[in-house]
Amino acid sequence: MPARKLTVVQLLPALNAGGVERSTLEIGAALAAAGHRSIAISAGGRLVSKLVAEGSEHITLDIGRKSLATLRHICTLRRLLADIRPDIVHARSRLPAWIGWHALRGLSGSRPHFLTTVHGLNSPGRYSSILTRGVRVICVSNTLRDYVLQHYPQLGPSRIIVIPRGIDPNEFPRGYRPTDEWRMQFFAEHPQLAGGKLLTLSGRGTRLKGHRDAVELLAALRAHGVDARLLLLGAREAGREAYIEEIETLARERGVFDRLAITPPRSDVRDVYAVSDLVLQLSTQPESFGRTVVEALSLGRPVLGYAHGGVGELLAELYPHGSVPLGNARALLERAIELLRAPPAVAPLEKYRLADMQAATLQLYANVAAQR
């Protein structure tokens, strides 16, 4: 008997950039490839064209703006869902989830199944609790599952399913090396990074990403005779100028400004990781997953990070040599020296693949849709 074709609606604030948006596109592409109908409802954004090109539909409705005026979209969304008659409504963010929840409550007749995904360690409380109201609640790591159960014990573990985010191994193939042309251009753009051990920390321009810790580590390495360089990849963003100036001031005070580069977000992350001697993940607050860790390890590059949250979970399983206690500068320095001198081999990545995440999510949709 052929598999039932489903109609799935994903709700999110917008389609510009981020983990929620990336997951929406990845699941939309998998649904379309399997012959299902995939629809995303959001305020729109630069990723809409990619979503549509990969086989999904998009309906523009600003259900993520934090304003009382957004409540007027409940009726609009209810009418849309009545016309679409989806099997699944999958909410990926808190305000869209509230709008979707109230829209579904007013539907007459058979209602779609309401699913949610908890993507981050949101502040617990009533506002965040909407993401625990799905008939199934997807968590992107065991760390996140434990966090949700701690703060919402009434949820019960049977409704939670852990589906980790994944990467495409073909985008981060083991042993990949950039072309000579790319290397020449990269080091011409950032000559201060050439000639020494390259440390890379990828993350937005916010102090939670641990940029100060990375600069302090660079200074400590150089004080111990290690010719290291540091790239803060993606930190230079509009609106973050004061923070970047703070980091540059710290680097000058520590005498390592001439060994530091801070760049805007780049599309050649794979190449950057591949020429890095050590990839850092020093977020000072726990992350829900830790995509950087998986991307770098997939390439076979060593990773050094703090042992907490999703990053700690991944390192404990995939590369325990790269795990140090949160905020322990001495342990961070000692482990960095070890990994730069003789890094233990990185085992081939056999988990956290994009195809696994897509298959598990589509199977969950099918299982839920089969229930009355």
C-alpha positions as CSV (number, residue, x, y, z in Angstrom):
1,M,0.0,0.0,0.0
2,P,1.6,3.4,-1.0
3,A,2.5,5.8,1.8
4,R,-0.1,8.5,2.5
5,K,0.7,11.9,1.1
6,L,0.7,14.5,3.8
7,T,0.2,18.3,3.9
8,V,2.4,19.9,6.4
9,V,2.4,23.6,7.5
10,Q,5.4,25.0,9.3
11,L,5.0,28.2,11.3
12,L,7.9,30.5,12.0
13,P,8.6,34.3,12.3
14,A,10.5,34.9,9.1
15,L,12.9,33.3,6.6
16,N,16.1,35.3,6.8
17,A,18.8,33.3,8.6
18,G,19.3,31.1,11.7
19,G,18.7,27.5,12.9
20,V,14.9,27.7,12.9
21,E,15.0,28.9,9.3
22,R,17.5,26.3,8.2
23,S,15.5,23.5,9.7
24,T,12.4,24.8,8.0
25,L,14.0,24.7,4.6
26,E,15.6,21.3,5.2
27,I,12.3,19.7,6.2
28,G,10.4,21.5,3.4
29,A,12.9,20.1,0.9
30,A,12.5,16.5,2.3
31,L,8.7,16.7,2.3
32,A,8.6,17.9,-1.3
33,A,11.1,15.3,-2.4
34,A,8.9,12.6,-0.9
35,G,5.8,13.9,-2.7
36,H,4.2,15.6,0.2
37,R,2.8,19.1,0.2
38,S,5.0,21.5,2.2
39,I,3.9,25.0,3.2
40,A,5.7,27.6,5.3
41,I,3.9,30.6,6.8
42,S,6.1,33.5,7.9
43,A,6.7,37.2,7.4
44,G,9.0,36.3,4.5
45,G,12.7,37.0,4.0
46,R,15.6,36.3,1.7
47,L,15.3,32.5,2.0
48,V,11.8,32.3,0.6
49,S,13.1,31.9,-3.0
50,K,15.3,29.0,-1.9
51,L,12.3,27.4,0.0
52,V,10.1,27.7,-3.1
53,A,12.9,26.5,-5.5
54,E,13.2,23.3,-3.4
55,G,9.5,22.5,-3.8
56,S,7.6,24.2,-0.9
57,E,5.0,26.9,-0.9
58,H,5.2,30.1,1.1
59,I,2.4,32.2,2.5
60,T,3.3,35.6,3.8
61,L,1.8,36.4,7.2
62,D,3.6,38.3,10.0
63,I,2.9,35.9,12.9
64,G,6.2,36.5,14.7
65,R,6.1,40.3,15.4
66,K,6.0,40.9,19.1
67,S,3.1,43.2,19.1
68,L,-0.5,43.1,20.3
69,A,-1.4,43.8,16.7
70,T,-0.1,40.3,15.7
71,L,-3.2,38.8,17.4
72,R,-5.3,39.9,14.5
73,H,-3.6,37.3,12.4
74,I,-5.3,34.5,14.4
75,C,-8.4,34.8,12.3
76,T,-6.5,35.1,9.1
77,L,-4.4,32.0,9.9
78,R,-7.6,30.1,10.9
79,R,-9.1,30.8,7.5
80,L,-5.9,29.7,5.8
81,L,-5.8,26.4,7.7
82,A,-9.5,25.8,6.9
83,D,-8.7,26.1,3.2
84,I,-5.4,24.2,3.3
85,R,-6.7,21.4,5.5
86,P,-3.2,20.2,6.6
87,D,-2.5,17.0,8.4
88,I,0.2,18.6,10.5
89,V,0.8,22.1,11.8
90,H,4.4,22.4,13.0
91,A,5.3,25.4,15.1
92,R,9.0,26.3,15.4
93,S,8.9,29.5,17.5
94,R,6.9,30.8,20.5
95,L,4.8,33.6,19.1
96,P,3.9,31.8,15.9
97,A,3.0,28.8,18.1
98,W,0.6,30.9,20.2
99,I,-1.0,32.3,17.0
100,G,-1.3,28.7,15.5
101,W,-2.6,27.3,18.8
102,H,-5.5,29.8,19.0
103,A,-6.2,29.5,15.3
104,L,-6.5,25.7,15.6
105,R,-8.8,26.0,18.6
106,G,-11.4,27.8,16.5
107,L,-11.4,25.4,13.6
108,S,-14.6,23.3,13.2
109,G,-14.5,19.7,12.3
110,S,-11.4,17.6,12.2
111,R,-8.3,19.6,13.3
112,P,-4.7,19.1,12.1
113,H,-2.2,17.7,14.6
114,F,-0.2,20.3,16.4
115,L,3.5,19.7,16.7
116,T,6.2,21.9,18.1
117,T,10.0,22.1,18.1
118,V,12.1,23.5,21.0
119,H,15.2,24.9,19.3
120,G,16.7,26.8,22.2
121,L,17.0,27.0,25.9
122,N,14.2,29.6,26.2
123,S,13.5,31.3,29.5
124,P,11.0,29.1,31.3
125,G,7.5,30.4,31.9
126,R,4.0,30.7,30.5
127,Y,5.1,32.4,27.2
128,S,7.6,29.6,26.4
129,S,5.3,26.9,27.6
130,I,3.4,27.0,24.3
131,L,6.2,24.9,22.8
132,T,5.3,22.1,25.2
133,R,1.7,21.8,24.0
134,G,2.3,19.8,20.8
135,V,1.0,16.3,20.6
136,R,4.7,15.6,20.0
137,V,7.5,18.0,21.2
138,I,10.7,17.8,19.2
139,C,13.9,18.6,21.0
140,V,17.2,19.0,19.1
141,S,19.4,17.5,21.8
142,N,19.3,15.5,25.0
143,T,20.5,18.6,26.8
144,L,17.3,20.4,25.6
145,R,15.1,17.4,26.4
146,D,16.4,17.4,30.0
147,Y,15.9,21.2,30.2
148,V,12.3,21.0,29.1
149,L,11.5,18.2,31.5
150,Q,13.1,20.1,34.3
151,H,11.0,23.2,33.8
152,Y,7.8,21.6,32.5
153,P,7.5,18.3,34.4
154,Q,3.8,18.1,33.6
155,L,4.8,17.5,29.9
156,G,5.9,13.9,30.5
157,P,8.7,12.2,28.6
158,S,6.4,10.2,26.3
159,R,5.5,13.2,24.2
160,I,9.1,14.3,23.7
161,I,11.2,13.0,20.8
162,V,14.8,14.0,20.4
163,I,15.7,14.6,16.8
164,P,19.2,16.2,16.6
165,R,20.0,18.7,13.9
166,G,22.2,17.4,11.2
167,I,24.7,18.4,8.5
168,D,25.2,17.2,5.0
169,P,28.5,15.3,5.0
170,N,28.9,16.1,1.3
171,E,29.2,19.8,2.3
172,F,31.8,19.0,5.0
173,P,33.7,16.0,3.6
174,R,36.4,14.4,5.7
175,G,39.8,15.5,4.6
176,Y,38.6,18.4,2.4
177,R,41.3,20.9,1.4
178,P,40.6,24.3,-0.2
179,T,42.2,25.1,-3.5
180,D,45.5,26.9,-3.7
181,E,43.7,29.9,-5.2
182,W,41.3,30.1,-2.3
183,R,44.2,29.9,0.2
184,M,46.1,32.6,-1.5
185,Q,43.1,34.9,-1.6
186,F,42.1,34.2,2.0
187,F,45.6,34.9,3.5
188,A,46.0,37.9,1.2
189,E,42.8,39.3,2.8
190,H,44.0,38.4,6.3
191,P,47.9,38.4,6.2
192,Q,48.0,38.5,10.0
193,L,46.6,34.9,10.1
194,A,49.4,33.4,7.9
195,G,52.4,31.6,9.2
196,G,51.2,30.4,12.6
197,K,48.7,28.0,14.1
198,L,45.2,29.2,13.2
199,L,42.4,29.1,15.8
200,T,38.9,29.9,14.5
201,L,35.8,30.8,16.6
202,S,32.6,31.1,14.6
203,G,29.7,33.0,16.0
204,R,27.6,36.2,16.0
205,G,28.9,39.4,17.5
206,T,27.6,38.9,21.0
207,R,29.6,38.4,24.2
208,L,27.7,35.1,24.8
209,K,29.8,33.5,22.1
210,G,33.0,33.7,24.2
211,H,35.1,36.1,22.0
212,R,36.9,37.5,25.0
213,D,37.9,34.0,26.2
214,A,39.3,33.3,22.7
215,V,41.4,36.5,22.8
216,E,42.7,35.7,26.3
217,L,43.5,32.2,25.1
218,L,45.5,33.6,22.1
219,A,47.5,35.8,24.5
220,A,48.2,32.9,26.8
221,L,49.3,30.7,24.0
222,R,51.7,33.3,22.7
223,A,53.0,33.9,26.3
224,H,53.8,30.1,26.3
225,G,55.7,30.3,23.0
226,V,53.0,29.1,20.7
227,D,52.8,31.1,17.5
228,A,49.0,31.2,17.2
229,R,46.6,33.4,15.3
230,L,42.9,33.9,15.9
231,L,40.0,34.4,13.5
232,L,36.6,35.5,14.9
233,L,34.4,34.4,12.0
234,G,31.1,36.2,11.6
235,A,31.4,38.5,14.6
236,R,31.6,41.8,12.6
237,E,27.9,42.7,12.2
238,A,25.9,45.9,11.7
239,G,24.9,47.2,15.1
240,R,27.7,45.4,16.9
241,E,30.4,48.1,16.4
242,A,30.8,48.9,20.1
243,Y,31.3,45.3,21.0
244,I,33.8,44.7,18.3
245,E,35.7,47.8,19.5
246,E,35.7,46.2,23.0
247,I,37.2,43.0,21.6
248,E,39.9,44.9,19.6
249,T,40.8,47.0,22.7
250,L,41.2,43.8,24.7
251,A,43.5,42.4,22.0
252,R,45.6,45.5,22.0
253,E,45.9,45.4,25.8
254,R,47.0,41.8,25.6
255,G,49.5,42.5,22.8
256,V,47.8,40.2,20.2
257,F,46.0,42.7,18.0
258,D,48.4,42.0,15.1
259,R,47.5,38.3,15.3
260,L,43.7,38.8,15.2
261,A,41.1,39.0,12.4
262,I,37.4,39.7,12.9
263,T,35.2,39.2,9.8
264,P,31.6,39.5,8.8
265,P,29.7,36.2,8.2
266,R,31.2,34.3,5.2
267,S,29.8,31.7,2.9
268,D,33.1,29.7,2.7
269,V,32.9,28.4,6.3
270,R,34.0,24.9,5.1
271,D,37.2,26.3,3.6
272,V,38.0,28.3,6.7
273,Y,37.5,25.4,9.0
274,A,39.6,23.2,6.7
275,V,42.7,25.5,7.1
276,S,42.2,26.0,10.8
277,D,44.4,24.1,13.2
278,L,41.8,24.3,15.9
279,V,38.1,25.2,15.9
280,L,36.8,26.8,19.1
281,Q,33.4,26.7,20.6
282,L,33.5,28.9,23.8
283,S,29.9,30.0,24.3
284,T,29.6,31.1,27.9
285,Q,25.9,30.2,28.0
286,P,24.8,26.6,27.1
287,E,23.9,26.1,23.4
288,S,21.0,23.8,22.6
289,F,23.0,21.9,20.0
290,G,26.4,23.1,18.6
291,R,26.4,22.8,14.8
292,T,29.9,24.2,14.6
293,V,31.2,21.2,16.4
294,V,29.7,18.7,14.0
295,E,30.8,20.7,10.9
296,A,34.4,20.9,12.0
297,L,34.6,17.2,13.1
298,S,33.0,16.1,9.9
299,L,36.0,17.7,8.1
300,G,38.3,15.9,10.5
301,R,39.4,19.1,12.3
302,P,39.9,19.1,16.0
303,V,37.5,21.1,18.2
304,L,38.0,22.7,21.6
305,G,35.0,23.8,23.6
306,Y,33.4,24.1,27.0
307,A,31.7,21.1,28.5
308,H,28.2,22.4,28.9
309,G,25.0,22.4,27.0
310,G,24.7,20.8,23.6
311,V,28.3,21.5,22.8
312,G,29.5,19.6,25.8
313,E,27.1,16.7,24.9
314,L,28.5,16.5,21.4
315,L,32.1,16.7,22.5
316,A,31.7,14.0,25.1
317,E,30.3,11.7,22.5
318,L,32.4,12.6,19.4
319,Y,35.7,14.2,20.6
320,P,36.2,14.1,24.4
321,H,39.8,15.3,24.0
322,G,38.4,18.7,23.1
323,S,36.2,19.2,26.2
324,V,37.2,21.5,29.1
325,P,35.3,22.8,32.1
326,L,33.4,26.1,31.5
327,G,35.5,29.2,32.2
328,N,38.6,27.3,33.3
329,A,41.3,29.3,31.6
330,R,44.2,27.1,32.7
331,A,42.5,23.9,31.4
332,L,41.6,25.7,28.2
333,L,45.2,26.8,27.6
334,E,46.7,23.4,28.5
335,R,44.3,21.5,26.2
336,A,44.8,24.0,23.4
337,I,48.6,23.4,23.6
338,E,48.1,19.7,23.4
339,L,45.7,19.8,20.5
340,L,47.9,22.2,18.5
341,R,51.0,20.0,19.0
342,A,49.6,16.5,18.6
343,P,45.8,16.4,18.2
344,P,44.2,13.0,18.6
345,A,42.6,11.7,15.4
346,V,39.0,12.6,14.8
347,A,36.8,9.6,14.2
348,P,34.7,9.6,11.0
349,L,31.3,11.1,11.6
350,E,28.6,8.5,11.6
351,K,25.8,10.5,13.3
352,Y,24.2,13.9,13.1
353,R,23.6,13.7,9.4
354,L,21.0,15.9,7.6
355,A,19.4,12.9,6.0
356,D,18.9,11.2,9.4
357,M,17.2,14.3,10.8
358,Q,14.9,14.6,7.7
359,A,14.0,10.9,7.8
360,A,13.2,11.0,11.5
361,T,11.0,14.1,11.2
362,L,9.1,12.8,8.2
363,Q,8.5,9.5,10.0
364,L,7.2,11.4,13.0
365,Y,4.8,13.3,10.8
366,A,3.5,10.0,9.3
367,N,3.1,8.4,12.7
368,V,1.2,11.3,14.2
369,A,-1.0,11.7,11.1
370,A,-2.0,8.1,11.3
371,Q,-3.5,8.7,14.8
372,R,-7.0,9.8,15.2
